[in-house]
């Protein structure tokens, strides 16, 4: 993030979360204003988005503490000009209805779906979007999946994270979403949406022309400072360098690495974690109990602290994909640490040292890790 918020206020806002006590989530309007003189308040990267109301919207949500539908709907209902949404799946009635309301009041709405959730038959909520006349396209990444779950509201606000817009995510699984009005994130994700949109095809027209696959957008000015290295604000897949960026961050860690990951098969990232453990960094891995972990013996041999976590219900999942390094850096998004996510899926990953995000994600990890199973 190139325009940090006021560190003192953010630290105060984040304290309750760091203590793992249920508390009010920082308000995005306060976060944007904190510590910035009026002339320095960042403007929307898209002129038509000026004036978007951020008040009352949370900076983040963990689904074991709060339902995700309400803020998603609130963010959509405030949108006045453009709404771009990339969803692996959509299964929340209220979210589908909010997209249709936006369309009816004149918002330019575009929704990108994963192909496998459109064909051979779309679910009820996806079909409702199509029936509303909303412009919708589908794609499968580069032979994998369109695995993103993000939205850009009026070119001013970004929502991203691990959670699909589904009741399964909301009520059964451990998930997270985060909102940010940081212009660097917003503009980067807007570019990624355009990149995917050009390669996607209109729903119902599988033979329509589409742009040839190309490299995803990259951060033109990476400036996330972490222990002497510089990391990008964001990285996109496929083949956009996400594995390399994560490994670079891991190699810079000095004291602790906390990983909450639905599935983990990346040899390159595992090698970086082994290097970290060898130099004395405390490595904690929390993985979903329903997935195979090919590096079990390597993790135990390296004396990593390994645990497995079930979902919130019998059929739920520990579906997070985040890591906190040295209590100072958060890596988060849709990207599972897998070969498929690196090479075949469209994915998104953010890197931030903003305390108002790092501290609560650290607290969430500690809470979930404390009840996870020791193998």
Secondary structure, DSSP 8 states (H G I E B T S, - for coil): --S---HHHHHHHHHHHHTT------BHHHHHHTT--GGGS---SSGGGTT---TT-BSEEETTTS-SHHHHHHHHHT--SEEEEEES-EE-HHHHHHHHHHHHTT-EEEEEEEGGGTSS---HHHHHHHHTT-EEEEE-TTTS-B--EEEEETTTEEEEES--EEHHHHHTSB-EEEEE--HHHHHHHHHHHHHHHHH-EETT-TTS-----------TT--EEETTEEE-SEEEESSSSHHHHHHHHHHH--SEEEEEES-B--HHHHHHHHHHHHTT-EEEEEEETTS--TTHHHHHHTT-EEEEE--SSTT--B--EEEEETTTEEEEES--BSHHHHHTSBEEEEEE--HHHHHHHHHHHHHHHHTSEE-
